[in-house]
Amino acid sequence: MRSVPHFINGARVEESGHSPVFNPATGEVIAKVPVPSKSRIDDVVALARTASLSWGRSSLSRRTNILFTLRQLLVEHTDELAALITTEHGKTRTDAKGEIARALENVEYACGLIEHLKGGFSDQVADGVDVHSTREPVGVVAAVTPFNFPIMVPLWMSANALASGNAVILKPSERDPSVSVRLGELLKESGLPDGVFNVLQGDATTVQALLEHPGIDAVSFVGSTPVARHVHEVASAHHKRVQALGGAKNHMVVLPDADLDVAADAAINSGFGSAGERCMAISVVVAVGDVAGPLIDKIATRLDKLRVGPGDDPASDFGPLITQEHLTRVVSYVTSAPDDDITVVRDGTSMASPKGFFMGPSLLDGVRPGTKAYDDEIFGPVLGVARVATFNDAIALVNNNPYGNGVAVFTRDGNAARLFSRQVHVGMIGINVPIPVPIAAYSFGGWKNSLFGHTHIYGPEGFAFYTRAKVITTRWPEASESQIDLGFPTTR
């Protein structure tokens, strides 16, 4: 059985595997992931700390050239990387290539690091006194990433962290870890010095060790809300800066004046892409007024045309779920829905098979607060419809939800859209856009239980997170000047 290696100090490091990696399309175990010992973790952190010292002093032009080279290599190896993602995650090849394209955007943004890391300068703030500021790397960053985007999220973190002069220890998901090793090799090929980017495989015990390790300066995390809360609490208690992005329950509000065909298309695309295993997937359509009936009919008609199959089959619209355990959990939300007086409009659970972790698209009518299908983050191909009477009811429903990652509104009314965007308590909002993931120049992050720590990921806030500000006040007195003054210094 193949063991997925670590990537340490510029090379693959083999170690006996422990936890299984599945091909979700077949259910077969195709590899195993090692769990490093404490001494291995200590050695990697020490290596990264040493590497961070010289990398942090490297020129900005050198870093820029390396990132430009990485971008080109990612383009050249897109097919290879997408195949790795499809094999271990299960998403379609097209979807995997889309993930790589969004990762490229973040690398391209990081290539502008000379602009992003500029400080400020104030001349003559007092007689003969100047003040300027710089931004310096924090040191060693632990990047803990989820299974659903095995190359995009690592590059959300690593591109800005490396551009800022930090060393990175990536702990990828044990569900689909192989593409992270190839990322390390491509970074080495780009000219990144050994030890600056390392991939440490493992499980929850590995993450815990990194959160507590005194050699780690900052932690970036994306995952479920309970784990994000834990990561934030533990890392903060160990005096690290931390950004921890949690789960979501993304609503798509459809107002009575909306184009229902456009809205139905959006519900299908955003609800069932990647089998619903996206933190920005729409999981609840909020039908306002009388639109519920015709909207559900249009969604169901489109849903019936979806084809579920292996991700390497070009005819597949979406592939399997990540594990049998997760499949069983997702199926339970559909089978238990009638107990909560929820109508199962379409039941995709009959596709469930032990030979592959497949589930067909499911549609539920009548989800509402207090029911499992509404309250929980399902993270699968299950779309719920909630019915509300008014625009204000829709806003109240969104705002009362404990998550605040993404939300969308479909309408032709510009004023309604403006009011909606101002009144909802959510971090990322789409107006006739169902998956409002910001471009790389704007940071990604939610509110409420979707974010622990105050800093969003990538973009401007990413550079701020991975650097510390330093302010230097300078005065060059004339040779003959001598003065004793014990008063508090002022600029007057």
Backbone torsions as a table, in degrees:
resi	resn	phi	psi	omega
1	MET	NA	128.0	179.9
2	ARG	-65.0	137.3	174.3
3	SER	-107.1	129.9	179.1
4	VAL	-71.8	125.9	-176.1
5	PRO	-80.1	162.3	162.2
6	HIS	-76.8	168.9	169.2
7	PHE	-127.6	106.1	-171.1
8	ILE	-131.3	128.5	175.8
9	ASN	56.1	39.2	174.2
10	GLY	83.8	11.9	-177.3
11	ALA	-147.1	154.9	172.2
12	ARG	-69.9	136.8	177.5
13	VAL	-123.4	115.2	-176.9
14	GLU	-82.1	145.5	176.3
15	GLU	-154.8	149.0	-177.9
16	SER	-59.5	134.4	-176.5
17	GLY	-77.6	159.9	-177.8
18	HIS	-132.3	-70.2	-176.3
19	SER	-85.4	147.4	-172.9
20	PRO	-81.0	147.1	168.3
21	VAL	-111.6	125.5	-177.2
22	PHE	-100.4	153.9	158.4
23	ASN	-90.5	105.9	-173.4
24	PRO	-63.4	-20.7	-179.3
25	ALA	-76.7	-21.4	-179.3
26	THR	-118.6	-18.4	-175.5
27	GLY	81.4	1.4	-177.4
28	GLU	-81.2	146.1	170.2
29	VAL	-80.3	120.6	-175.8
30	ILE	-110.6	-10.3	179.5
31	ALA	-166.7	170.6	174.7
32	LYS	-132.6	150.9	-175.4
33	VAL	-108.6	130.3	177.7
34	PRO	-74.9	154.7	173.7
35	VAL	-115.0	110.6	-172.6
36	PRO	-70.4	150.5	176.0
37	SER	-74.8	167.9	177.1
38	LYS	-60.7	-39.4	-179.2
39	SER	-66.2	-36.7	176.4
40	ARG	-62.7	-45.0	179.6
41	ILE	-62.3	-44.2	178.6
42	ASP	-59.3	-42.3	-179.0
43	ASP	-64.6	-41.2	-179.2
44	VAL	-67.4	-41.5	178.9
45	VAL	-64.2	-42.9	178.5
46	ALA	-62.0	-41.9	177.6
47	LEU	-61.0	-45.0	-179.6
48	ALA	-65.0	-37.8	179.3
49	ARG	-63.6	-42.9	178.5
50	THR	-64.2	-44.6	-178.8
51	ALA	-65.3	-33.1	-177.6
52	SER	-65.8	-27.5	-177.4
53	LEU	-65.5	-48.2	-179.6
54	SER	-75.8	-37.2	179.2
55	TRP	-65.0	-38.3	178.5
56	GLY	-64.3	-21.3	178.0
57	ARG	-96.9	-0.9	-177.5
58	SER	-68.3	156.0	-178.0
59	SER	-71.6	151.4	178.8
60	LEU	-65.8	-32.5	179.1
61	SER	-67.5	-36.8	177.4
62	ARG	-63.7	-46.1	178.5
63	ARG	-60.2	-41.8	-179.9
64	THR	-60.7	-45.0	-179.5
65	ASN	-62.2	-39.3	179.2
66	ILE	-64.6	-42.9	-179.6
67	LEU	-68.3	-37.2	174.8
68	PHE	-61.7	-41.0	178.9
69	THR	-66.0	-41.4	176.9
70	LEU	-58.5	-43.3	179.7
71	ARG	-57.0	-45.3	-179.4
72	GLN	-64.9	-40.2	179.7
73	LEU	-66.5	-36.8	176.8
74	LEU	-63.0	-39.2	176.6
75	VAL	-63.4	-46.9	-177.1
76	GLU	-65.8	-30.1	-176.4
77	HIS	-104.0	17.2	-176.7
78	THR	-56.4	-46.5	-178.0
79	ASP	-62.0	-42.9	179.3
80	GLU	-63.5	-46.7	-178.7
81	LEU	-65.2	-41.9	179.2
82	ALA	-62.6	-38.5	178.4
83	ALA	-63.9	-40.6	176.7
84	LEU	-61.3	-43.8	-179.3
85	ILE	-63.8	-45.9	-178.5
86	THR	-62.4	-41.2	-177.7
87	THR	-62.8	-42.4	-174.2
88	GLU	-95.8	-28.9	179.0
89	HIS	-93.7	-43.5	-179.1
90	GLY	106.7	-13.2	-178.6
91	LYS	-65.1	157.5	-178.1
92	THR	-64.8	157.9	-179.3
93	ARG	-61.3	-38.9	178.4
94	THR	-62.7	-42.5	179.5
95	ASP	-65.0	-40.1	178.7
96	ALA	-63.3	-40.3	177.9
97	LYS	-67.4	-34.3	175.3
98	GLY	-64.0	-38.7	176.0
99	GLU	-61.1	-43.2	179.5
100	ILE	-64.5	-38.2	178.8
101	ALA	-61.8	-41.3	178.3
102	ARG	-69.8	-31.2	174.5
103	ALA	-64.7	-39.5	178.8
104	LEU	-59.2	-37.5	179.3
105	GLU	-57.4	-38.8	-178.6
106	ASN	-73.9	-34.6	174.6
107	VAL	-65.0	-42.2	179.3
108	GLU	-62.7	-40.1	177.8
109	TYR	-63.8	-42.2	-179.6
110	ALA	-65.3	-25.1	177.7
111	CYS	-62.2	-19.2	176.0
112	GLY	-87.8	29.5	-172.0
113	LEU	-61.8	-27.8	179.5
114	ILE	-62.3	-38.9	176.3
115	GLU	-72.9	-42.4	-175.3
116	HIS	-68.2	-27.6	-176.4
117	LEU	-98.8	9.5	179.5
118	LYS	-62.4	139.5	172.4
119	GLY	-93.0	-166.3	177.9
120	GLY	-122.2	164.6	179.3
121	PHE	-144.4	131.0	175.6
122	SER	-122.2	118.4	-176.4
123	ASP	-89.2	136.5	170.8
124	GLN	56.1	51.2	176.7
125	VAL	-68.2	-25.9	169.7
126	ALA	-143.9	176.4	-175.5
127	ASP	-59.5	108.2	178.4
128	GLY	78.5	10.4	-175.8
129	VAL	-114.7	128.6	175.0
130	ASP	-117.5	153.7	177.4
131	VAL	-131.3	132.0	172.7
132	HIS	-138.0	160.9	-177.9
133	SER	-125.5	151.9	174.8
134	THR	-134.3	164.4	173.6
135	ARG	-121.3	128.6	-177.3
136	GLU	-121.1	152.7	-178.3
137	PRO	-64.2	152.5	179.1
138	VAL	-77.7	-28.3	178.6
139	GLY	133.5	-100.9	-178.5
140	VAL	-115.8	125.8	-178.1
141	VAL	-109.8	130.0	170.4
142	ALA	-95.5	121.8	179.4
143	ALA	-109.9	115.0	-177.6
144	VAL	-112.7	115.9	-166.4
145	THR	-120.0	157.1	-175.5
146	PRO	-91.3	171.2	-178.0
147	PHE	-76.4	-22.8	-167.2
148	ASN	-77.5	-20.1	174.8
149	PHE	-136.9	80.0	-168.6
150	PRO	-73.9	-9.1	172.4
151	ILE	-122.3	-29.7	-178.3
152	MET	-67.1	-50.4	-177.8
153	VAL	-66.2	-42.1	173.6
154	PRO	-55.3	-35.9	178.4
155	LEU	-81.5	-23.9	169.1
156	TRP	-54.4	-42.3	-176.2
157	MET	-85.7	-53.3	-168.6
158	SER	-68.0	-36.8	-177.3
159	ALA	-58.7	-50.6	-179.9
160	ASN	-70.6	-37.8	-178.5
161	ALA	-65.1	-43.3	178.5
162	LEU	-69.4	-41.0	177.9
163	ALA	-59.6	-32.4	-179.3
164	SER	-80.2	-6.5	176.6
165	GLY	99.2	15.7	-179.7
166	ASN	-94.3	158.4	164.4
167	ALA	-90.5	148.7	-175.4
168	VAL	-125.0	134.2	167.9
169	ILE	-113.7	109.5	-178.6
170	LEU	-91.9	124.1	171.6
171	LYS	-109.6	96.7	-178.5
172	PRO	-77.9	168.0	173.5
173	SER	-61.3	140.1	176.9
174	GLU	-73.3	-6.0	179.4
175	ARG	-78.4	-35.6	-178.4
176	ASP	-146.4	71.3	-169.3
177	PRO	-91.8	-11.3	-168.3
178	SER	-67.3	-35.9	-176.4
179	VAL	-65.7	-25.4	177.5
180	SER	-66.3	-34.7	177.8
181	VAL	-66.5	-42.0	177.1
182	ARG	-64.5	-35.6	175.8
183	LEU	-60.5	-42.7	177.4
184	GLY	-60.4	-41.0	179.4
185	GLU	-67.6	-36.9	177.7
186	LEU	-68.7	-35.4	175.5
187	LEU	-64.6	-40.8	176.7
188	LYS	-62.6	-44.0	178.6
189	GLU	-63.2	-27.6	178.6
190	SER	-73.7	-13.6	179.4
191	GLY	110.8	4.5	178.9
192	LEU	-67.5	131.0	-179.6
193	PRO	-61.7	149.4	178.1
194	ASP	-59.9	142.4	176.9
195	GLY	89.9	-13.1	-179.0
196	VAL	-78.7	-32.6	176.8
197	PHE	-127.5	120.5	-179.2
198	ASN	-129.4	146.0	176.2
199	VAL	-114.1	119.3	-180.0
200	LEU	-113.3	111.6	178.7
201	GLN	-73.0	174.9	177.5
202	GLY	147.5	-159.2	-177.7
203	ASP	-136.6	-155.7	-177.0
204	ALA	-63.1	-30.4	178.8
205	THR	-68.3	-32.2	176.8
206	THR	-66.6	-44.3	178.3
207	VAL	-60.5	-45.4	-178.9
208	GLN	-59.7	-40.9	179.9
209	ALA	-64.2	-38.9	178.3
210	LEU	-68.5	-38.4	179.2
211	LEU	-62.0	-33.9	-175.1
212	GLU	-94.1	-11.7	-170.8
213	HIS	-71.0	130.4	-178.9
214	PRO	-67.8	-15.4	-179.9
215	GLY	-87.2	-1.9	177.5
216	ILE	-97.4	129.4	-176.7
217	ASP	-97.4	-29.5	-176.9
218	ALA	-148.6	150.9	-178.8
219	VAL	-129.9	127.1	171.4
220	SER	-111.9	133.4	-175.4
221	PHE	-141.2	142.4	168.0
222	VAL	-134.2	129.6	-180.0
223	GLY	178.1	-154.3	-178.6
224	SER	-75.4	160.2	-178.1
225	THR	-62.4	-45.8	179.5
226	PRO	-59.3	-40.0	-179.8
227	VAL	-73.1	-38.7	177.6
228	ALA	-59.8	-42.2	178.3
229	ARG	-61.7	-43.7	179.0
230	HIS	-62.6	-46.0	179.5
231	VAL	-58.3	-45.0	-179.0
232	HIS	-63.5	-44.2	-177.1
233	GLU	-66.6	-45.5	-176.3
234	VAL	-70.6	-46.9	-179.1
235	ALA	-63.7	-40.7	178.6
236	SER	-64.4	-40.1	178.7
237	ALA	-63.5	-23.5	178.4
238	HIS	-100.6	22.5	168.8
239	HIS	64.5	37.0	175.8
240	LYS	-109.8	150.2	168.4
241	ARG	-77.9	143.7	-172.4
242	VAL	-145.6	137.7	168.3
243	GLN	-122.3	123.2	-176.1
244	ALA	-131.7	108.3	-179.7
245	LEU	-92.7	128.6	-175.2
246	GLY	-104.5	-151.9	-172.5
247	GLY	-81.9	-170.3	-173.2
248	ALA	-154.6	157.9	167.3
249	LYS	-142.3	84.9	-170.1
250	ASN	-84.4	128.2	-179.4
251	HIS	-100.0	148.4	171.0
252	MET	-124.2	106.6	-176.3
253	VAL	-87.4	127.1	179.8
254	VAL	-114.9	112.6	-178.7
255	LEU	-84.5	160.3	-175.1
256	PRO	-59.0	-25.2	-178.1
257	ASP	-89.7	1.1	-174.9
258	ALA	-69.7	154.2	169.8
259	ASP	-74.8	108.7	-172.4
260	LEU	-69.6	-27.9	176.0
261	ASP	-67.1	-43.6	177.5
262	VAL	-63.4	-42.7	-179.4
263	ALA	-65.3	-40.2	179.5
264	ALA	-65.3	-42.4	175.7
265	ASP	-57.8	-45.8	-177.7
266	ALA	-63.9	-39.3	179.7
267	ALA	-62.5	-41.3	178.7
268	ILE	-66.9	-49.5	-176.0
269	ASN	-61.9	-43.2	-174.8
270	SER	-86.6	-23.1	-177.9
271	GLY	-86.3	-30.2	-171.6
272	PHE	-117.5	-7.8	174.6
273	GLY	-58.8	138.8	-178.7
274	SER	56.1	33.3	179.1
275	ALA	57.4	27.6	179.1
276	GLY	75.8	5.9	-177.4
277	GLU	-90.3	57.9	177.0
278	ARG	-131.6	139.1	178.7
279	CYS	-70.7	-14.8	176.9
280	MET	-107.7	12.3	177.2
281	ALA	-64.7	142.7	171.3
282	ILE	-77.1	123.2	179.3
283	SER	-113.5	-14.8	178.2
284	VAL	-135.0	121.4	169.8
285	VAL	-93.2	123.7	-180.0
286	VAL	-100.3	105.8	-177.8
287	ALA	-91.1	119.1	-175.9
288	VAL	-97.1	129.2	177.0
289	GLY	71.1	-132.4	-172.3
290	ASP	-92.1	9.2	-174.6
291	VAL	-81.4	-12.1	-172.0
292	ALA	-57.3	-51.3	-176.6
293	GLY	-58.3	-58.6	180.0
294	PRO	-64.0	-32.4	179.3
295	LEU	-68.0	-43.2	178.7
296	ILE	-61.5	-41.5	178.4
297	ASP	-60.4	-42.6	-179.3
298	LYS	-68.0	-39.3	178.0
299	ILE	-65.3	-44.7	-178.6
300	ALA	-62.4	-40.1	178.9
301	THR	-61.3	-42.2	179.0
302	ARG	-71.4	-38.7	-179.0
303	LEU	-60.4	-38.0	-178.4
304	ASP	-64.3	-18.2	-178.1
305	LYS	-91.6	-7.4	-178.3
306	LEU	-70.8	143.1	178.0
307	ARG	-115.0	127.2	-180.0
308	VAL	-106.1	131.2	-179.4
309	GLY	-172.6	-175.1	-179.0
310	PRO	-57.4	145.3	-177.4
311	GLY	-66.3	-21.8	179.0
312	ASP	-88.7	4.3	174.1
313	ASP	-93.3	115.5	-177.5
314	PRO	-59.0	-19.2	-179.4
315	ALA	-81.3	-12.2	-177.2
316	SER	-76.3	133.7	173.7
317	ASP	-83.3	-38.3	169.8
318	PHE	-150.4	161.6	-173.0
319	GLY	-105.6	-155.8	-176.4
320	PRO	-79.2	170.7	170.0
321	LEU	-81.0	170.8	-166.5
322	ILE	-73.9	-37.2	-179.3
323	THR	-145.1	163.9	175.6
324	GLN	-63.0	-38.7	179.8
325	GLU	-61.0	-44.0	179.7
326	HIS	-68.8	-39.0	176.9
327	LEU	-58.0	-47.1	179.8
328	THR	-59.0	-41.0	179.5
329	ARG	-64.1	-45.9	-177.6
330	VAL	-65.6	-41.4	178.8
331	VAL	-58.2	-36.0	-176.7
332	SER	-62.4	-27.6	179.8
333	TYR	-70.1	-28.4	178.3
334	VAL	-82.3	-46.0	-176.7
335	THR	-67.5	-27.9	-179.6
336	SER	-92.1	-6.0	-175.4
337	ALA	-57.9	-42.6	179.7
338	PRO	-59.5	-26.5	177.9
339	ASP	-64.3	-21.9	177.8
340	ASP	-103.3	19.6	-179.4
341	ASP	58.7	36.9	174.9
342	ILE	-102.8	132.5	179.3
343	THR	-83.7	127.3	175.6
344	VAL	-88.4	100.2	-177.7
345	VAL	-74.6	-40.9	175.2
346	ARG	-137.1	132.1	-176.8
347	ASP	-114.5	110.2	-179.6
348	GLY	-96.3	8.3	-174.0
349	THR	-73.5	-17.4	-178.4
350	SER	-67.0	-16.1	178.4
351	MET	-78.1	-15.4	-175.4
352	ALA	-56.0	129.0	-175.8
353	SER	-145.8	137.7	179.1
354	PRO	-69.0	-11.3	179.6
355	LYS	-87.4	-2.3	177.7
356	GLY	-175.3	151.1	-171.1
357	PHE	-92.4	55.6	-174.6
358	PHE	-94.0	145.9	172.8
359	MET	-146.8	135.9	177.9
360	GLY	-77.6	166.6	179.9
361	PRO	-68.4	138.2	-179.2
362	SER	-123.8	146.8	-178.0
363	LEU	-131.5	125.2	-177.5
364	LEU	-117.2	134.7	178.9
365	ASP	-113.7	126.3	177.3
366	GLY	103.4	19.5	175.0
367	VAL	-68.4	148.3	-176.3
368	ARG	-162.3	161.6	178.2
369	PRO	-55.4	138.9	-177.0
370	GLY	98.9	-10.4	175.5
371	THR	-105.5	147.4	-177.1
372	LYS	-60.4	-39.5	-176.3
373	ALA	-65.7	-21.9	176.0
374	TYR	-94.7	-44.5	-170.6
375	ASP	-70.5	-34.6	-173.1
376	ASP	-91.4	153.0	169.3
377	GLU	-81.9	106.0	-173.2
378	ILE	-74.0	-43.6	178.1
379	PHE	62.0	47.8	178.8
380	GLY	-158.7	-177.4	-175.3
381	PRO	-80.0	58.0	-180.0
382	VAL	-127.6	117.5	179.8
383	LEU	-110.3	126.6	178.1
384	GLY	-104.2	150.4	174.9
385	VAL	-117.0	124.7	174.9
386	ALA	-108.7	135.2	-178.8
387	ARG	-104.6	128.7	175.1
388	VAL	-132.2	159.5	-174.0
389	ALA	-84.5	-38.4	-169.9
390	THR	-134.3	168.0	174.8
391	PHE	-57.0	-46.0	-179.3
392	ASN	-64.3	-35.1	176.7
393	ASP	-64.4	-37.7	179.2
394	ALA	-65.0	-44.1	178.7
395	ILE	-63.5	-41.1	179.2
396	ALA	-63.0	-40.4	179.2
397	LEU	-61.0	-46.2	179.8
398	VAL	-64.1	-45.5	-175.0
399	ASN	-71.3	-27.2	179.8
400	ASN	-81.7	-10.6	178.2
401	ASN	-74.5	139.5	-177.0
402	PRO	-69.0	-16.3	178.0
403	TYR	-93.3	157.3	179.2
404	GLY	-150.4	45.7	-176.2
405	ASN	-82.0	-69.2	-178.8
406	GLY	-135.9	156.4	177.1
407	VAL	-153.6	153.1	177.6
408	ALA	-134.6	152.1	173.6
409	VAL	-130.8	136.4	177.7
410	PHE	-114.8	119.8	-175.8
411	THR	-163.4	161.1	170.8
412	ARG	-101.9	-1.4	-173.4
413	ASP	-96.3	109.6	-178.2
414	GLY	-63.2	-37.8	-179.7
415	ASN	-68.4	-39.6	177.2
416	ALA	-62.2	-41.6	179.0
417	ALA	-63.3	-40.6	-179.8
418	ARG	-65.3	-45.0	178.2
419	LEU	-61.7	-42.3	-179.6
420	PHE	-60.0	-48.9	-176.7
421	SER	-65.2	-27.7	179.7
422	ARG	-83.1	-26.7	-171.5
423	GLN	-99.0	-21.3	-179.0
424	VAL	-79.8	145.3	-178.6
425	HIS	-99.4	69.7	-175.2
426	VAL	-139.4	146.9	-174.6
427	GLY	-77.1	-32.7	-176.1
428	MET	-131.7	125.3	-170.5
429	ILE	-125.1	135.4	175.0
430	GLY	-114.9	131.9	174.1
431	ILE	-107.6	106.3	-171.1
432	ASN	59.3	24.5	174.8
433	VAL	-128.6	114.3	-170.3
434	PRO	-79.3	-25.2	-179.8
435	ILE	-124.0	83.8	-172.1
436	PRO	-81.9	59.5	175.0
437	VAL	-75.8	121.0	-175.4
438	PRO	-64.8	152.1	169.9
439	ILE	-65.6	167.1	-170.3
440	ALA	-62.9	-21.8	-179.0
441	ALA	-78.0	-6.6	175.9
442	TYR	-122.3	142.3	-174.6
443	SER	-79.3	152.7	-178.3
444	PHE	-101.1	129.7	175.4
445	GLY	170.9	151.7	-178.4
446	GLY	-105.6	-168.4	177.4
447	TRP	-119.7	177.8	174.4
448	LYS	54.8	-132.7	-176.0
449	ASN	-78.4	10.6	175.3
450	SER	-95.8	-3.0	179.9
451	LEU	-150.4	130.3	174.0
452	PHE	-121.5	124.2	-166.7
453	GLY	100.5	155.9	-171.2
454	HIS	-91.6	-7.1	-171.0
455	THR	-105.1	128.8	174.3
456	HIS	-76.1	176.8	-172.1
457	ILE	-106.7	155.1	-176.3
458	TYR	48.4	-175.8	-179.8
459	GLY	62.4	-156.3	-176.8
460	PRO	-59.7	-40.5	-179.4
461	GLU	-69.4	-27.0	175.5
462	GLY	-64.1	-46.7	177.7
463	PHE	-63.1	-37.6	177.8
464	ALA	-64.8	-37.9	-178.4
465	PHE	-67.9	-39.0	-173.9
466	TYR	-88.0	7.6	178.5
467	THR	-133.1	159.2	172.7
468	ARG	-113.5	143.4	177.5
469	ALA	-85.5	139.5	175.5
470	LYS	-129.7	130.9	-178.9
471	VAL	-116.5	128.0	-176.5
472	ILE	-116.9	123.7	175.6
473	THR	-104.4	127.4	-170.3
474	THR	-124.5	136.1	172.8
475	ARG	-142.7	130.7	178.4
476	TRP	-115.3	94.2	-177.7
477	PRO	-70.5	154.0	173.6
478	GLU	-67.6	154.6	-173.1
479	ALA	-59.3	-33.2	-174.8
480	SER	-87.7	-4.5	-173.4
481	GLU	-80.1	133.1	175.6
482	SER	-144.0	130.8	-175.4
483	GLN	-153.4	134.2	172.4
484	ILE	-109.5	122.7	-178.9
485	ASP	-150.1	108.1	-178.1
486	LEU	-88.8	5.6	177.5
487	GLY	-73.0	161.5	179.3
488	PHE	-69.7	130.2	-175.5
489	PRO	-64.9	137.3	176.2
490	THR	-132.4	171.5	178.2
491	THR	-96.6	8.8	-179.0
492	ARG	-96.2	NA	NA
